[in-house]
Amino acid sequence: MAKKEIPQKWIGDEVEVSIRTDIPEEAAGKLKEVNDAGIVVAFIVKRDDKDYRRTVFYPWQIVNWIRPAEVEPL
C-alpha cells in the first residue's frame, strides 16, 4: 500500500483552510476528499440553535493553505 501524502493523509480529520478571496477567509471543518481539482470540506453551521452540515468544494486555485486543526505537542 502506498504511503499517503499530505493533505490526503488528513482525510477524515479536522482541518483549517485559508481561502483566497477579496478578503482572505479561514474556515475549519472535516476534510472529506482531496483530488487534482481541489478539496471537499464538511462544516457544521449553527442556525436558529440547530446544527446543519454544509459540504463545500474548494478548487486548488483559491486554496492558500490547509493544515490540521489540532496542534501536536513537541
C-alpha positions as MATLAB code, in Angstrom:
seq = 'MAKKEIPQKWIGDEVEVSIRTDIPEEAAGKLKEVNDAGIVVAFIVKRDDKDYRRTVFYPWQIVNWIRPAEVEPL';
ca = [
       0.000    0.000    0.000;
       1.398    3.393   -0.966;
       2.126    5.912    1.752;
      -0.481    8.695    1.787;
       0.872   12.169    1.173;
      -0.230   15.420    2.755;
      -3.049   16.532    2.522;
      -4.537   13.125    1.547;
      -3.475   11.629    4.889;
      -5.672   14.228    6.654;
      -8.894   12.908    5.069;
     -11.389   12.357    7.882;
      -9.567   14.792   10.191;
     -10.489   18.326   11.219;
      -8.529   20.862    9.157;
      -8.217   24.620    8.828;
      -8.334   26.100    5.328;
      -7.409   29.564    4.082;
      -9.363   30.614    1.002;
      -8.173   33.263   -1.457;
     -10.920   35.870   -1.833;
     -11.025   39.670   -1.857;
     -10.852   39.410    1.928;
      -8.917   36.248    2.880;
     -11.207   33.807    4.650;
     -10.336   30.973    7.036;
     -12.602   28.066    7.903;
     -12.362   24.814    9.864;
     -14.113   21.526    9.125;
     -13.649   17.839    8.340;
     -11.627   17.070    5.206;
     -13.751   14.709    3.095;
     -11.878   14.443   -0.205;
      -8.686   15.531   -1.962;
      -8.213   15.263   -5.725;
      -6.473   17.002   -8.627;
      -9.270   19.583   -8.847;
      -9.331   20.611   -5.164;
     -10.624   19.661   -1.716;
     -14.015   18.944   -0.152;
     -14.595   20.080    3.440;
     -17.686   19.460    5.618;
     -18.638   22.186    8.097;
     -21.154   22.414   10.910;
     -23.240   25.581   10.609;
     -25.395   26.765   13.510;
     -28.711   28.392   12.595;
     -31.694   29.013   14.876;
     -29.970   26.987   17.628;
     -29.744   23.963   15.305;
     -26.645   22.409   13.745;
     -26.565   21.846    9.977;
     -23.873   20.178    7.899;
     -22.585   22.098    4.888;
     -20.205   20.456    2.420;
     -18.095   22.739    0.231;
     -15.752   22.096   -2.701;
     -12.730   24.410   -2.919;
     -10.730   24.352   -6.184;
      -6.955   24.465   -5.677;
      -6.835   27.878   -7.406;
      -8.434   29.516   -4.341;
      -6.778   27.493   -1.538;
      -3.963   29.470    0.132;
      -3.149   26.733    2.635;
      -4.563   23.773    4.537;
      -3.382   22.393    7.881;
      -4.539   20.072   10.664;
      -6.836   21.872   13.113;
      -5.265   20.225   16.149;
      -1.891   21.299   17.450;
       0.526   18.454   18.164;
       2.795   18.708   21.231;
       6.545   18.790   20.640;
];
